[in-house]
Amino acid sequence: MSAPAPLIINGVEIRDSFAEAFPMAGTRLIITADTPRWAHTAAASLTGFATSVIGCGCEAAIEREIPAAETPDGRPGYAVLIFAMSLKDLKKIVPLRAGQCVLTSPTSALYAGLQGGAAVPLGKALRYFGDGHQISKNLGGSRIWRIPVMEGEFVCDEIVGSTTAAVGGGNFLILARSRPAALAAAEAAVAAMGQVRGAIMPFPGGVVRSGSKVGSKYAGLIASSNEAYCPTLRGIAKTALPAEVESVLEIVIDGLSEGEVADSMRAGITAVCGLGAAGGVVAVDAGNYGGNLGPFHFKLHQLMAPVSGAAPEAGR
């Protein structure tokens, strides 16, 4: 059987690989405040320390800014997405973060951004902070809670919906001639991917410098540096990098569905290829574990065929 034809977009090789992803439970929250600054502050606090379930227990990030005309209370707001490995974990993590990071933040309110699916507690759990002085109201068929605080009151939906069709761990790797070129390509990718609703990039600024592999030579460590993509280890360890590559950055994607992860990956890779070889990008690759970690396989050639003009590959 002959090897598949190389896929080149604007001088960038799209490697014949796939990103391996896994199922997650997820939800969307809407945070509002009197000003955009304070809405962002609460959203940033809620989504802090949430890059990877490996060490943080969840993965979360701001999805988008929401204009006042589109929020439940007519104030500026932000939508955030939160993902966990199980619905049980999600039900524990969401009210904990909401109580510590949104209830405490000046002028904030918290609303459900997702309907349907299993109910995840918001005000249902946080109301007890009111110590018996909390008040509930039914508005449009939904219950909200008004919890007294020193500043005034905190308004919060009782529950938020959820999905167990979420997907985590979509990813791609940017192989570049220099660190500035890799960073410029990653920034372009994140900017494009930020336009795709229903998906987030949970790592700092959306970018990962320390891509990992499963396992380690050290007992008890479940993930460690992926030496095959470390330029400084070329010649010492088995490498996946051509000689001209001096820097690699990864972008990891979580989405409320498989389709949203695919759309986000395609948008990001298209932006990277827009900079092209002239921008110092050599290739785009993806991280997988031989198909043994997760059931979702995002094949780069299949994903990028519509962009390149090539015929889509058959199968998933």
N, C-alpha and C positions, 0 to 999 in steps of 0.2 A: 504494500500500500504506500503510495507516494505521500510525502509530507505536505501539509496544507500550505497553500500559497501565503507568503508573508502579507500582512496587512499594514500598510504605511499610510499615515495621514499627515500631510504637510511635513514630511521628513521624519516623523516620529513613528517608530515601530510599536504597533500594538501587539504585544506578545500573545501567543496562543495559550492562554492560561485562564483561570477562573477564580473568582472570589468566593470563598466558602462562608456561608452565613447560617444562622440558627434562629429558631423561633423564640420570641419574647412576648411578654405582656406589656401593654403600653397605654398611655392616656395623654390627653391634652388639657392643660389648665390655662385660664385667662386671668391675668393679674392686672388690676387697674389701680390708679392713684391720682391724686390731684394734679400732678405734673408728670411729663414724660420721664424726667430724671428719677423720680421716686418710684415710678412703675418699673423702670429698668433696674433700679437698685434692688427691689424686691425679687424680680425675676432672676437677676444675676446671683443673688444670695441663695435662692431656692435651688438653682442648678449648679451651685458650687460643689467641688469634690465629687463629681459624677462622670468621670471620663470612662471608667471601665468597671464592669461588674466584678472583675477579678479582685480589685481592692476597695472599691467604693460601694458595692452593693446595688448600684443602679447606674444607668447612663441617662444623662439629661442635658438639655441645652435650650436656649431660646430659639424658637422656630421663626418668629417674625414679630415686628412691631405692628400694632393694630391702631388705626386712627380712632379718635373718640367717637366718630359717627357710627362705628361698627361694634363698639363694646356694649355689654349689657347695661352699664350705668352712664353711658355718654361721656366717659372720661378717657384720657389716653391709657393705652394698655399694651401688654405683650402676651403672646402665646408661648407656652413652653411645652415641650414633650418630655415625658419621663418613661423610661423602660426598665423592666426588671425581668429576671429569669423565670418568674412564676407569678400568677395572679395573687397568691398568698403573700409573696414578697412585696408586690406593688401596693397591696392594701395596707401594709405596714409602713412602707417608705413614704407614701404620699402624705398622709396626715402628719407624720413626724416632721417632714421638711416644711410642710405648710405652717405648722404651729411654731416652729423655730424661726422661720425665715420670712413669712408673709404676715402672719398675725402680729409680729413684732415690728414690722416696717411701717413708718409713718404714712398715714392716709390710705393705706392699701385696702383693697377688697379682692375676693377670690371667687371665681366662677368656673363652672363646668364648661370645658371646651369640646367635650365629646359626649355624645348621647348614645344610649344603648349598651349592650353587653353587661357584664357583671358590675354592680355598683361598688365604687371605691369611696370610702368615707372622707368627707371634708368637714363641713360644719357638724355632721353627725358625731364626730369625735372631738372637734375643737370647742364645741358649745360648753363643755364642762368647765372651761376656763372662766366662764361667766359666773360660776359659783352660785347658780340658781337665779341670777338676774338676767340671763339670756332670754331672748324672745324669738319665736319662730313665726314666719308668715308664709302663706301660700300665694305665689304669684305665677299666673299662667300655667298652673298645674305642677309647678315645682316649689319645693320648700327651701326657703332661705333662713339663715340665722343671723340675728343681730346680737353681737357679743360686746358688752360694755368694756371699754379700755380707758385709760387715763386721758387720752387725746380726744375721745368721743365714742365711736363704736366701730367695730369691725364687722363687715357684712360678708357673708360667705354662703355659697350654695351648700345644701346638705350633703349631696353626693356628686360624683362625676362618673361618667361612663368609662368603659375600658374596652380593649380588644386583645384577644389572644392570637390574632393573626399577624401581629407585629413581627418584624424581622430585624435582627441585630447582626453586626459584623460584616456588612457589605464593605468592600474596601478596594482601593487601587494604590499602586506604588508609582511614584514619579522618579524616573532615573535621569539624572541631569549631569552636565559637564562640570558644574560648580555649585557651591552652596547658594550663592545669590540667584542662580538660574532655577534651582529647585524651589527656593522659597517664593520667587516671583510666580512660578507656575502653580504652586500650591495656593497662593493667595488668589490668583485668577480663578482657580477651580472652586474655592470656597465661595467666592462672590457669586459665581454662576449657580452653584448648588443652593445658595440661600434663597433663590427664587422658586425652588421646588417645595411646595407645601406638603406637610406630612412626613418630612424627613429632616434629620439633624445630623451634625457632625459633632460628637460630644467631647472631643479632645480640645486642648487649649487653642483657641483661634481656629478650630476645625482641623488642625494638623498634628500629626504624630511624627516625632523625630526618632522614636525608639520602638520601631516595629518589633514584635516578639514572635517567637515560636513556642509551641507547646512543650513543656518540660524543661529540665535543666540537669546538669551534672551534679547539682547540689540537692540533696534530699529535701523534700517539702516545698520546693519552689516549683509552681505549676507553669510558669512562663519565664522566658529568658530572652536575651538579645538574639535577634535573627542574624547570625554571623554571615550567612550567605549574601546578605545585602548591606554589610558594613564595609565601606571602601577601605578602611584602615586595616582590615583583616585579609585583604586580597593577598594571596601568596602564603598565608598561614593556615587559613581554613578554606574549605570548598566554597567557591564563589559563584554567584549568579549574575555577576556584573561584568560587562565588557570593560576593556582597559580605559576607555575615555570617560567613564562614569566616576565622578568624585563625590557625589552626594545623592542621597535617596530620602524622600519624604513620603509618608503614607497618609491617606485620608480614609477614615472609618465612618461608615454611614449606618444609622438606625432609621427605620421607617415604620409607619403604622401598617404598611402592607408591603408585599414583595414588589409590586409595581412601582411604589414610590421610591424604594431603594434603587431599582433599576433606572428610573428616570433621573434620580439624583446623580448616580454614577455616570450616566451618559452625558449629563450636563457638565459635570466636572471634567471628564476626560476630553470632551469637545473643547472646553476652554483651554486645557493644557495643550492640545494639538493646535489651537489657534496661535499660540506663541511659537510652536513648531521648533524645528531644528535650529532655525536662526536665533531662537530665544534660549538655546542651550539645552533643550530637552532631547534626550536620546531615545527613550522608550517609556512605555507604560506597561506595568506588570500588575499582578494581583497576588494576594496571600491566600494560600489554602493548605490544607493538611491531608491531601490525598483523597478528599471527599469523605473522610471519616468523622469530622467534627460536626457538621451541620447538613441538613437536607437541601438547603438553597444554594445553587451553584450558578453564579452570574458569570457566564462565559464572555470574555472580553470581545472576541471576534463576532459573536452573535449580537452582543450589545451594541457594538459600534458599526455593524454592517450598514444600517440605514444612513449613518453619517458619511461613511466612506464611499457609498454607492455600490458596495459589493453585495452579492446575493446573501441573504441571511442564512445561517447554518440551520440544519434541521435538528430537531430535538432540543431538550433542555439540559 
